[in-house]
Amino acid sequence: MFDEKTGVKLISSARHALLNDLQLIKGYLYMQQPEKANLVMDRMTDNLRNQARLSHLQIPKCTFFLVTYSWAPHSFQLSFEVSGPEKNLAWHDQELTEFFQKLLLLLEEQASEMTDNFVRILFEIEESAVNVHVIHTGKLIRIKEAQEKLMAIKLHQSLKWVKHYITNDSVNGRTRWVMCLSIK
């Protein structure tokens, strides 16, 4: 797994993120803005629920990677969500972990630090299928290169591209990159 030193760093990062949210809540309450404090608490609750739902998919390596990823600074803000019934995806844990490691590294390289960037991952669970949607909104440095690198990521045979496309806002240069994988 990992040693104590790494474990302490991870706990410290988690504690830091929690303290930041608590400071926001305290600040909003001090400024008599309880509705904003409630929004922060709702976001925290949603994040914890989605972490729990992700862990119920039986993909511990992938869950650990995605949950701890946001504990360090990156050029985008990561969020994830799980919709649909629980399903055992243990068979796909390693390939999903490797895919997200490569994809998030690619997005890290291509996301412009001159604007806010967001990456949302949605695990859409259905009775007969599992789809994973990844949506990047923000600004990409080199769009064509990003698409080429995406297509160069080798997928395990149980993962299949359903679609991926980029839309551009010519006014402010922001992009929306939608990617969808199917798990067989």
C-alpha positions in Angstrom: 0.0 0.0 0.0 1.9 3.1 1.3 4.2 3.8 4.2 3.4 5.9 7.3 5.1 9.0 5.9 2.9 9.0 2.8 -0.2 8.2 4.9 0.5 11.2 7.2 0.9 13.5 4.1 -2.4 12.2 2.8 -4.2 12.8 6.1 -2.6 16.3 6.3 -3.9 17.1 2.8 -7.4 15.9 3.7 -7.4 17.9 7.0 -6.2 21.0 5.1 -9.1 20.7 2.6 -11.6 20.2 5.5 -10.2 23.2 7.4 -10.5 25.4 4.3 -14.2 24.6 4.0 -14.8 25.1 7.7 -13.1 28.5 7.5 -15.4 29.4 4.6 -18.4 28.4 6.6 -17.2 30.4 9.7 -16.5 33.4 7.5 -19.9 33.4 5.9 -21.6 33.0 9.3 -19.5 35.9 10.7 -20.6 38.1 7.7 -24.2 37.0 8.4 -24.5 35.1 5.1 -26.0 31.8 6.2 -27.2 30.9 2.8 -23.6 30.9 1.5 -22.5 28.9 4.5 -25.3 26.4 3.7 -24.1 26.1 0.1 -20.6 25.2 1.3 -22.0 22.6 3.6 -24.2 21.2 0.8 -21.1 20.9 -1.4 -19.2 19.2 1.3 -22.1 16.8 1.9 -22.5 16.0 -1.8 -18.7 15.4 -2.1 -18.8 13.0 0.8 -21.8 11.1 -0.6 -20.2 10.8 -4.0 -17.0 9.5 -2.3 -19.1 6.9 -0.5 -21.0 5.9 -3.7 -17.7 5.6 -5.6 -16.3 3.3 -3.0 -19.4 1.1 -3.3 -18.4 0.3 -6.9 -15.6 -1.9 -5.5 -12.8 -0.1 -7.3 -10.5 0.8 -4.4 -7.4 1.8 -6.4 -9.5 4.1 -8.7 -11.5 5.5 -5.7 -8.3 6.2 -3.8 -6.7 7.9 -6.8 -9.7 10.1 -7.6 -10.5 11.1 -4.0 -6.9 12.0 -3.1 -6.2 13.7 -6.4 -7.9 16.9 -5.4 -5.9 17.1 -2.2 -3.0 18.6 -4.1 -3.0 21.8 -6.3 -3.7 21.2 -10.0 -4.6 23.4 -13.0 -8.2 22.3 -12.7 -10.8 21.5 -10.0 -11.9 17.9 -10.0 -15.3 16.6 -9.0 -17.0 13.3 -9.5 -20.5 11.8 -9.2 -22.0 8.4 -9.3 -25.6 8.0 -10.6 -27.7 4.8 -10.7 -27.6 1.6 -8.7 -24.5 0.2 -7.0 -22.6 -2.2 -9.2 -19.4 -4.3 -8.6 -16.8 -3.0 -11.0 -13.8 -4.7 -9.2 -12.8 -6.4 -12.5 -12.1 -2.9 -14.0 -10.3 -1.3 -11.1 -6.8 -1.4 -12.5 -7.7 -0.3 -16.0 -9.9 2.6 -14.8 -7.1 3.7 -12.4 -4.5 3.7 -15.3 -6.9 5.5 -17.6 -7.7 8.3 -15.1 -4.0 8.7 -14.3 -3.2 9.2 -18.0 -6.2 11.3 -18.7 -5.8 13.7 -15.8 -2.1 14.1 -16.6 -3.1 15.0 -20.1 -5.6 17.5 -18.9 -3.1 18.9 -16.4 -0.6 19.5 -19.2 -3.2 21.1 -21.5 -5.3 23.2 -19.1 -4.4 26.9 -19.3 -3.5 28.4 -15.9 -4.9 31.7 -17.2 -8.5 30.7 -16.5 -10.5 28.5 -14.2 -10.7 24.9 -15.4 -13.1 22.2 -14.1 -13.1 18.5 -14.7 -16.3 16.5 -13.8 -16.4 12.7 -13.9 -19.7 11.0 -13.9 -20.1 7.3 -13.5 -23.5 6.5 -15.0 -24.6 3.1 -13.8 -27.5 1.3 -15.6 -28.7 -2.3 -15.4 -27.0 -3.3 -18.7 -24.2 -0.7 -19.1 -21.8 1.5 -17.3 -20.7 4.8 -18.9 -18.1 7.1 -17.7 -18.4 10.7 -18.8 -15.5 13.2 -18.4 -16.2 16.8 -19.0 -13.5 19.5 -19.0 -14.6 23.1 -19.1 -12.1 25.9 -19.2 -9.4 26.6 -21.7 -7.0 24.2 -23.4 -3.5 25.3 -24.5 -3.3 23.2 -27.6 -6.6 21.6 -28.6 -5.4 19.5 -31.5 -2.5 18.1 -29.6 -4.8 17.3 -26.6 -7.1 15.4 -28.9 -4.2 13.5 -30.5 -2.8 12.6 -27.0 -6.3 11.4 -25.9 -6.5 9.1 -28.9 -3.0 7.8 -28.1 -4.1 6.6 -24.7 -4.4 2.8 -25.0 -7.6 1.5 -23.6 -8.0 -1.9 -22.1 -10.3 -4.1 -24.2 -13.2 -3.7 -21.7 -13.2 0.1 -22.2 -14.5 1.6 -25.4 -14.9 5.2 -26.5 -18.5 6.1 -27.1 -17.8 9.7 -28.1 -15.5 12.7 -27.5 -15.8 16.2 -28.9 -14.6 19.7 -28.1 -16.8 22.8 -28.5 -15.2 26.3 -28.6 -16.5 29.6 -27.5 -14.9 32.0 -30.0 -15.6 35.0 -27.9 -13.7 34.1 -24.7 -11.6 31.1 -26.0 -13.1 28.7 -23.5 -13.6 25.1 -24.4 -15.9 22.2 -23.3 -14.4 18.8 -23.9 -16.8 16.0 -23.5 -15.5 12.4 -23.4 -17.6 9.2 -22.8 -16.3 5.7 -22.2 -18.4 2.5 -22.0 -17.3 -0.3 -19.7 -18.1 -3.8 -21.1 
